[in-house]
């Protein structure tokens, strides 16, 4: 998993590190200024994230009826107030007013007829002008649009649309993995699709990845990490991610913003460690359009069909670098899981950095062989043995 995620710091890598630690604090690092790590004025000035409100809590007294939600307030235009008439021209002038009204109606009728004739003439002139203009300047046929970027496969998409014909994601989806090493459970990985959010006034998916060590491994090294990445609903490009790391040896807050108008990535990091104390980092670099971050990549790959023998690519930006994820579907098989046998596609990932192919070792990903493409298994060979993350439960979410 660490290899596939391309240098994803302290997510599953921490679980691997646990195996080689002789002794560590069993609890998350304590730091009295931990709230300061979350503050980032530059990020907050550039990003607006609005999440849906939580349901209203139940009334405190169960014998009392719940309060009825207030109806939405709509502002109607104020009724027009009739103009005040002069007291001198009151009832005595009603007769004259009636006469004027009849005269006005006749005049109005005549004006309407004249207007209709004028309108017909103008319409004919306008039509004639339009016809001449159309002959003089024939409409230019637009070239058929194709889906961008061209390094990505377009099967399962229509025309230039960035959205797949079948959306693999559902709000409420949750895939839970057991992460184990030498058949010993080291922790739990959760891949979640949370309710849509508005990010800078654009509808966005909320993809979350969470990992926690098991009780056994907490005695060696504690991990409680979460990252959420917000991916635009229309173009499937991530705008923001926020990483929260709580571990035995470090606390860390990292944020990244993709500015799709300027094509720049900005990364901020604040952390405190037992060895080095407080540290801060800021990076900014140019990226290409339609670039994923390392966390959204785990979800984005599910949009493709993954035909056996075919290679799939898309752009990824991370750690001041622009990469290309390259994955090949090497076979289809039936995977034996705790949920029973499941049809799966086995993918071997690699990366391309600065135009050079960079193999990332013996790493494999199993996706469910259906429209949803759930991540069923991740296998990463390390110096001693193999780290495996495998599905133990699936909540498909709302249709």
C-alpha positions as CSV (number, residue, x, y, z in Angstrom):
1,X,0.0,0.0,0.0
2,X,2.8,2.4,0.8
3,X,4.4,1.8,-2.5
4,X,1.1,2.3,-4.4
5,X,0.3,5.5,-2.6
6,X,3.6,6.9,-3.8
7,X,5.3,8.2,-0.6
8,X,2.2,8.6,1.4
9,X,3.7,9.4,4.8
10,X,2.6,7.8,8.0
11,X,-0.6,6.1,6.7
12,X,0.1,2.4,6.3
13,X,3.9,3.0,6.5
14,X,3.6,3.4,10.3
15,X,2.1,-0.1,10.6
16,X,5.1,-1.5,8.7
17,X,7.5,0.4,11.0
18,X,5.8,-1.2,14.0
19,X,7.4,-4.5,13.2
20,X,10.9,-3.2,13.7
21,X,10.4,-1.2,16.8
22,X,11.9,-2.7,20.0
23,X,9.9,-0.4,22.3
24,X,7.8,2.7,22.1
25,X,5.3,4.6,24.0
26,X,2.0,2.8,23.9
27,X,-0.2,6.0,23.7
28,X,-0.5,8.8,21.2
29,X,2.1,11.6,21.7
30,X,0.9,14.2,24.1
31,X,1.4,17.9,23.2
32,X,-0.1,20.8,25.0
33,X,-0.2,23.0,21.9
34,X,-1.7,20.4,19.6
35,X,-4.5,22.8,18.6
36,X,-2.0,25.2,17.1
37,X,-1.0,22.5,14.6
38,X,-4.5,22.8,13.0
39,X,-4.4,26.5,12.5
40,X,-3.4,27.7,9.0
41,X,-4.5,31.2,8.0
42,X,-3.3,31.0,4.4
43,X,-5.2,27.8,3.8
44,X,-8.4,29.0,5.6
45,X,-8.4,32.2,3.6
46,X,-8.2,30.3,0.3
47,X,-10.6,27.4,1.0
48,X,-14.2,27.3,2.1
49,X,-15.5,23.8,3.1
50,X,-19.2,23.5,4.0
51,X,-20.3,20.1,5.1
52,X,-24.0,19.1,5.6
53,X,-25.4,19.7,9.0
54,X,-25.8,16.8,11.4
55,X,-29.5,15.7,12.1
56,X,-31.2,17.6,14.9
57,X,-30.8,15.8,18.3
58,X,-33.8,14.1,20.0
59,X,-35.6,16.1,22.6
60,X,-34.3,15.8,26.2
61,X,-37.7,14.7,27.6
62,X,-39.0,11.7,25.7
63,X,-42.6,12.4,27.0
64,X,-42.5,15.8,25.3
65,X,-43.1,16.1,21.5
66,X,-40.1,17.1,19.4
67,X,-40.0,20.7,18.3
68,X,-41.3,21.2,14.8
69,X,-38.8,22.6,12.4
70,X,-39.5,26.1,11.3
71,X,-40.9,26.4,7.8
72,X,-38.5,28.1,5.3
73,X,-39.0,31.8,5.2
74,X,-39.5,33.3,1.8
75,X,-39.5,37.0,1.2
76,X,-42.4,38.1,-1.0
77,X,-42.4,41.5,-2.7
78,X,-44.4,44.1,-0.8
79,X,-47.8,44.9,-2.2
80,X,-48.0,48.2,-4.1
81,X,-49.8,51.0,-2.1
82,X,-52.4,52.8,-4.3
83,X,-51.5,56.5,-4.8
84,X,-53.5,58.9,-2.7
85,X,-55.9,61.0,-4.7
86,X,-56.5,64.7,-4.0
87,X,-59.5,65.4,-1.9
88,X,-60.7,68.1,-4.4
89,X,-60.8,65.6,-7.3
90,X,-62.7,62.9,-5.4
91,X,-66.2,61.8,-6.1
92,X,-67.0,64.9,-8.2
93,X,-64.6,63.8,-10.9
94,X,-65.7,60.2,-11.3
95,X,-67.9,61.0,-14.3
96,X,-65.1,62.7,-16.1
97,X,-62.8,59.8,-15.2
98,X,-65.2,57.3,-16.8
99,X,-65.3,59.3,-20.0
100,X,-61.5,59.6,-20.1
101,X,-61.3,55.8,-19.5
102,X,-63.5,55.0,-22.5
103,X,-61.5,57.5,-24.6
104,X,-58.3,55.9,-23.4
105,X,-59.5,52.4,-24.3
106,X,-60.3,53.5,-27.9
107,X,-57.0,55.2,-28.2
108,X,-55.2,52.2,-26.8
109,X,-56.9,49.9,-29.2
110,X,-55.9,52.0,-32.2
111,X,-52.3,52.1,-30.9
112,X,-52.2,48.4,-30.5
113,X,-53.3,47.9,-34.1
114,X,-50.7,50.2,-35.4
115,X,-48.1,48.6,-33.2
116,X,-49.0,45.1,-34.5
117,X,-48.6,46.3,-38.2
118,X,-45.3,47.9,-37.3
119,X,-44.1,44.8,-35.5
120,X,-44.9,42.6,-38.5
121,X,-42.9,44.9,-40.8
122,X,-40.0,44.9,-38.4
123,X,-40.1,41.2,-38.1
124,X,-40.0,40.7,-41.8
125,X,-37.0,43.1,-42.1
126,X,-35.3,41.3,-39.2
127,X,-35.9,37.8,-40.8
128,X,-34.5,39.1,-44.1
129,X,-31.4,40.5,-42.4
130,X,-30.9,37.2,-40.5
131,X,-31.2,35.2,-43.7
132,X,-28.6,37.4,-45.5
133,X,-26.3,37.2,-42.5
134,X,-26.6,33.4,-42.4
135,X,-25.7,33.1,-46.1
136,X,-22.8,35.5,-45.7
137,X,-21.4,33.7,-42.7
138,X,-22.0,30.0,-42.6
139,X,-21.8,28.4,-39.2
140,X,-18.4,26.7,-38.5
141,X,-18.7,23.0,-37.5
142,X,-17.0,22.4,-34.2
143,X,-14.5,19.6,-33.9
144,X,-15.8,16.7,-31.8
145,X,-14.6,17.0,-28.3
146,X,-12.6,14.2,-26.6
147,X,-12.1,13.4,-23.0
148,X,-9.0,15.0,-21.4
149,X,-6.3,14.4,-20.6
150,X,-5.4,12.1,-23.4
151,X,-3.2,9.8,-21.3
152,X,-6.4,8.5,-19.6
153,X,-8.6,5.7,-21.0
154,X,-12.0,6.9,-22.2
155,X,-13.9,3.5,-22.2
156,X,-16.9,3.9,-19.8
157,X,-17.1,7.7,-20.5
158,X,-19.2,9.6,-23.1
159,X,-17.6,12.2,-25.3
160,X,-15.6,14.8,-23.4
161,X,-17.4,14.2,-20.1
162,X,-15.1,13.6,-17.1
163,X,-17.8,11.7,-15.3
164,X,-18.2,8.0,-16.0
165,X,-21.4,6.6,-17.3
166,X,-21.7,4.5,-14.1
167,X,-20.7,6.3,-10.9
168,X,-18.9,3.7,-8.7
169,X,-19.3,5.8,-5.5
170,X,-22.2,6.0,-3.1
171,X,-22.6,8.2,0.0
172,X,-22.4,6.0,3.1
173,X,-20.1,3.5,1.4
174,X,-17.5,2.0,3.8
175,X,-15.0,-0.8,3.0
176,X,-13.1,-2.1,6.1
177,X,-9.8,-4.0,5.9
178,X,-7.8,-6.0,8.4
179,X,-4.1,-5.1,8.0
180,X,-1.9,-8.0,8.9
181,X,1.7,-9.1,8.9
182,X,2.7,-12.8,9.2
183,X,-1.1,-13.5,9.8
184,X,-1.1,-11.2,12.9
185,X,-3.6,-8.4,12.8
186,X,-1.8,-5.1,13.0
187,X,-4.6,-2.7,12.5
188,X,-7.7,-1.7,10.6
189,X,-8.1,0.4,7.4
190,X,-11.4,2.1,6.5
191,X,-12.1,3.5,3.0
192,X,-15.2,5.7,3.2
193,X,-17.5,7.9,1.0
194,X,-19.0,10.5,3.3
195,X,-21.8,13.0,2.5
196,X,-21.1,15.6,-0.3
197,X,-19.6,18.9,0.7
198,X,-19.4,22.3,-0.9
199,X,-15.8,23.3,-1.5
200,X,-15.4,26.8,-2.7
201,X,-19.1,26.7,-3.8
202,X,-18.6,23.5,-5.8
203,X,-20.3,20.2,-5.1
204,X,-17.6,17.7,-4.0
205,X,-17.2,14.1,-3.0
206,X,-15.8,13.5,0.5
207,X,-13.4,10.5,0.4
208,X,-11.9,9.5,3.8
209,X,-9.2,7.0,4.7
210,X,-8.7,6.0,8.3
211,X,-6.3,3.7,9.9
212,X,-5.9,2.5,13.5
213,X,-3.6,0.0,15.1
214,X,-5.0,-3.0,16.9
215,X,-5.0,-3.3,20.7
216,X,-2.1,-5.7,20.4
217,X,0.0,-3.3,18.4
218,X,-1.0,-0.3,20.4
219,X,1.3,-1.7,23.1
220,X,4.2,-1.2,20.7
221,X,3.2,1.8,18.6
222,X,-0.1,3.7,18.5
223,X,-1.6,5.0,15.2
224,X,-4.8,6.9,14.7
225,X,-4.7,8.6,11.3
226,X,-7.3,10.1,9.1
227,X,-7.2,11.9,5.7
228,X,-10.1,13.4,3.9
229,X,-9.8,14.5,0.3
230,X,-12.5,16.5,-1.5
231,X,-13.0,15.7,-5.2
232,X,-15.0,17.9,-7.5
233,X,-18.3,16.2,-8.6
234,X,-18.1,17.3,-12.2
235,X,-14.5,17.1,-13.2
236,X,-13.3,14.4,-10.6
237,X,-10.3,16.5,-9.7
238,X,-9.3,16.9,-6.1
239,X,-9.2,20.4,-4.8
240,X,-8.2,19.8,-1.2
241,X,-7.0,17.2,1.3
242,X,-6.5,17.4,5.0
243,X,-4.4,14.8,6.9
244,X,-4.6,14.3,10.6
245,X,-1.9,12.1,12.2
246,X,-1.9,11.0,15.8
247,X,0.8,8.6,16.7
248,X,3.2,7.5,19.5
249,X,6.1,9.5,18.1
250,X,4.5,12.4,16.3
251,X,1.4,14.6,15.8
252,X,1.0,16.1,12.3
253,X,-1.4,18.3,10.3
254,X,-1.0,18.5,6.6
255,X,-3.1,20.3,4.0
256,X,-2.9,20.5,0.2
257,X,-4.8,22.8,-2.2
258,X,-4.9,22.3,-6.0
259,X,-5.7,25.6,-7.7
260,X,-7.1,24.4,-11.0
261,X,-7.2,27.9,-12.5
262,X,-3.5,28.6,-12.0
263,X,-2.5,24.9,-12.1
264,X,-0.5,25.1,-8.9
265,X,-0.3,22.8,-5.9
266,X,0.3,24.2,-2.4
267,X,1.2,21.9,0.5
268,X,1.4,22.9,4.2
269,X,2.6,20.8,7.0
270,X,3.0,21.3,10.8
271,X,4.2,18.6,13.0
272,X,5.8,17.9,16.4
273,X,8.0,14.8,17.1
274,X,9.7,13.5,20.2
275,X,13.1,13.8,18.6
276,X,12.9,17.2,16.8
277,X,10.1,19.2,18.4
278,X,8.0,21.5,16.2
279,X,8.6,21.7,12.4
280,X,6.8,23.5,9.6
281,X,6.9,23.1,5.8
282,X,5.4,24.8,2.8
283,X,5.7,23.7,-0.8
284,X,4.3,25.2,-4.0
285,X,4.8,23.9,-7.5
286,X,3.2,23.9,-11.0
287,X,1.0,20.9,-11.9
288,X,-0.7,19.7,-15.0
289,X,-4.5,19.8,-15.5
290,X,-6.6,16.9,-14.2
291,X,-4.0,15.9,-11.6
292,X,-4.9,13.6,-8.6
293,X,-3.3,13.7,-5.2
294,X,-2.0,10.5,-3.6
295,X,-5.2,9.9,-1.6
296,X,-7.8,10.6,-4.3
297,X,-5.8,8.2,-6.6
298,X,-7.1,5.3,-4.5
299,X,-10.6,6.2,-5.4
300,X,-10.0,7.6,-8.9
301,X,-8.7,4.3,-10.2
302,X,-12.1,2.9,-9.6
303,X,-13.6,4.9,-12.6
304,X,-11.8,2.7,-15.2
305,X,-12.8,-0.7,-16.7
306,X,-9.5,-2.5,-16.1
307,X,-9.5,-4.9,-18.9
308,X,-6.9,-7.7,-18.6
309,X,-3.6,-6.9,-20.3
310,X,-4.4,-3.2,-20.7
311,X,-2.5,-0.4,-19.0
312,X,-4.2,2.6,-17.5
313,X,-2.6,5.9,-16.5
314,X,-3.4,9.2,-14.8
315,X,-1.5,12.1,-13.3
316,X,-0.6,12.4,-9.6
317,X,1.1,15.3,-7.8
318,X,2.9,14.8,-4.5
319,X,5.9,16.1,-2.5
320,X,6.9,18.8,-5.0
321,X,6.8,16.3,-7.9
322,X,4.5,15.5,-10.9
323,X,4.1,11.8,-11.4
324,X,2.1,9.5,-13.7
325,X,0.4,6.5,-12.1
326,X,0.5,3.5,-14.4
327,X,-1.4,0.3,-13.6
328,X,-1.9,-2.9,-15.5
329,X,-4.6,-5.4,-15.0
330,X,-2.7,-8.7,-15.0
331,X,-5.4,-11.2,-14.4
332,X,-8.9,-11.9,-13.1
333,X,-9.5,-14.4,-10.3
334,X,-11.8,-15.4,-7.5
335,X,-10.5,-14.0,-4.2
336,X,-11.3,-15.9,-1.0
337,X,-12.3,-13.4,1.7
338,X,-14.1,-13.4,5.0
339,X,-17.1,-12.3,3.1
340,X,-16.9,-15.4,0.9
341,X,-15.5,-15.8,-2.7
342,X,-15.4,-12.5,-4.6
343,X,-14.6,-11.9,-8.3
344,X,-11.6,-9.6,-8.5
345,X,-9.2,-7.9,-10.9
346,X,-5.6,-8.0,-10.0
347,X,-3.6,-4.8,-10.8
348,X,0.1,-4.2,-10.6
349,X,0.9,-0.4,-10.2
350,X,4.0,1.5,-11.2
351,X,4.9,5.2,-11.6
352,X,6.6,7.4,-14.2
353,X,8.7,10.3,-12.9
354,X,10.1,12.9,-15.2
355,X,9.4,10.6,-18.2
356,X,11.2,7.6,-16.7
357,X,9.5,4.4,-15.7
358,X,10.0,3.7,-12.0
359,X,8.9,0.2,-10.8
360,X,7.8,0.2,-7.2
361,X,8.4,-3.4,-6.3
362,X,6.0,-6.3,-5.7
363,X,2.8,-4.4,-4.9
364,X,-0.6,-5.6,-6.0
365,X,-4.2,-4.3,-5.7
366,X,-7.4,-6.4,-6.0
367,X,-10.5,-4.5,-7.2
368,X,-14.0,-6.1,-7.2
369,X,-14.9,-7.2,-10.7
370,X,-18.1,-5.3,-10.9
371,X,-19.4,-1.7,-11.5
372,X,-18.3,-0.6,-8.0
373,X,-14.6,-1.6,-8.2
374,X,-14.2,-1.8,-4.4
375,X,-10.6,-2.1,-3.1
376,X,-10.6,-5.7,-1.8
377,X,-7.0,-6.4,-1.1
378,X,-3.6,-4.7,-1.1
379,X,-0.4,-6.6,-0.9
380,X,3.1,-5.1,-0.4
381,X,6.2,-7.1,-0.1
382,X,8.8,-5.6,2.2
383,X,12.3,-6.7,3.3
384,X,10.9,-9.4,5.6
385,X,7.6,-10.9,4.6
386,X,4.5,-9.3,3.1
387,X,2.1,-6.7,4.4
388,X,-1.5,-7.5,3.5
389,X,-4.6,-5.4,3.8
390,X,-7.8,-7.4,3.1
391,X,-11.5,-6.7,3.1
392,X,-13.6,-7.9,6.1
393,X,-16.8,-5.9,5.6
394,X,-18.5,-3.7,2.9
395,X,-21.3,-1.3,3.3
396,X,-22.4,-0.3,-0.2
397,X,-24.0,3.0,0.8
398,X,-27.1,4.6,-0.6
399,X,-28.1,4.0,-4.2
